[in-house]
Amino acid sequence: MAKPRGKGRGREEGEPVDAESPEAESSTLAPAGWIGSAPAVLGGAFIITFLLVAVRRVHYPFALEWIDEVRWLLAGHNLYVRPGVDFVPFVYNPLYFWVCAAVAKVFGASLFTMRLVSLASSLGTIGLLYALVFRETRSETAGIVGAGLYAATFPQTQQFMDLARVDALFVLLAVASLWVLRTRPTPRGRAVGAVLLVLCFLAKQSGMLVAAPLVGFVLWDRRMRGVPFAVGVVGGIGASAWLLDATSDGWYRYFAFALPTAHATVRGMWREFWTVDLMGSMGCASIAALFVLFGPGGMARRERALWGAVLLGVLLCSWSSRLHDGG
């Protein structure tokens, strides 16, 4: 979103205001100042509230989530094996468990270690969202509101942001790939973006749905110069899946792809995802996002296409997850 253009030169940041100017007069209106800062105050309050809750829960001694995967890895086993009495693999890709196992070599295999990885990932996501919104608007208030809105979804998303689950790392990698593609439109930037999207897939299989529209965008935007990016993303995802399957005697394919397709479909979610999930507590934000994307404004065609691809990817990812029982 480009900065609004007003008439005249406009005052540069740090330039003194003429005491006789209308701007100086408006700056003395305290109520308007407080009203203007209210969204940032609320956004900051949600971020602080999330931090307070997460810090208290990180040492919670009882299981709210998973731990066996990390202990299994640290014992030297393959993550995808024939299920047995001792261990049954999860239906998720391995990156989060690999990261947790690496951190566990320093802090020990515990729920604290896994929650610490998720908490750090969520803090990284909040920081990147602030940076993205600030870059588009040049407004610190808007940046805080954007980051605070994400923190405010903590209850609606079953409080996943600090739990020992794959989701927080997955979201961080998805947002990081967007940040790189938005801020580094260079061959090197696209190479880094491709790596991040492959890692996003390795965190959770639905990363493919996030990546597909972005691959389409880069090919549309850069034509032949976008082919290396597309090859990197598609080839990286395909090669990593093949390698994981080859080193697990086919059990990776069974747990990561065959078993999830057996989940029952929640028929109501074909409609309720849009009417309840998005237009419920997130209704105002959803409408505002559509207005920014499709409404009149200063956003250039390329940026509008990039954000459209991102929106399509995350909606497909979220909807596909909600359509399945337990999603």
Number of C-alpha atoms within 10 A of each C-alpha: 17 12 12 8 9 7 5 6 7 8 10 8 6 6 7 9 14 10 9 8 9 10 12 13 12 11 11 10 10 10 9 12 12 11 11 12 13 14 17 20 17 16 23 21 17 22 22 14 15 21 17 11 11 20 14 9 16 19 14 13 10 8 11 13 13 17 19 18 23 24 17 17 16 18 9 8 12 15 22 27 18 15 12 8 5 7 14 15 19 17 18 21 25 21 18 27 26 17 15 28 23 17 16 20 11 9 14 16 19 21 24 20 24 29 28 22 23 28 23 16 21 24 20 19 25 23 15 19 25 22 19 21 20 19 17 16 16 15 14 15 20 20 25 26 27 24 25 26 20 17 25 20 17 17 11 11 10 9 13 20 27 26 25 27 21 23 19 25 25 27 21 24 25 25 21 22 25 24 17 19 20 19 11 14 13 12 13 12 17 22 17 18 28 28 18 22 30 25 24 29 27 23 26 21 20 21 23 20 18 26 30 18 20 29 22 15 21 23 17 14 14 12 11 11 14 18 14 17 25 22 13 20 26 18 15 19 23 12 13 15 18 14 11 19 17 13 13 15 13 15 20 28 18 17 21 21 15 13 12 14 12 10 13 11 17 14 12 10 19 14 12 17 18 15 12 13 18 16 15 13 12 15 15 11 14 15 13 13 14 12 12 16 19 12 11 8 13 13 17 10 8 13 14 16 18 21 18 17 21 21 18 16 22 19 17 17 18 16 19 17 15 20 20 17 14 10 12
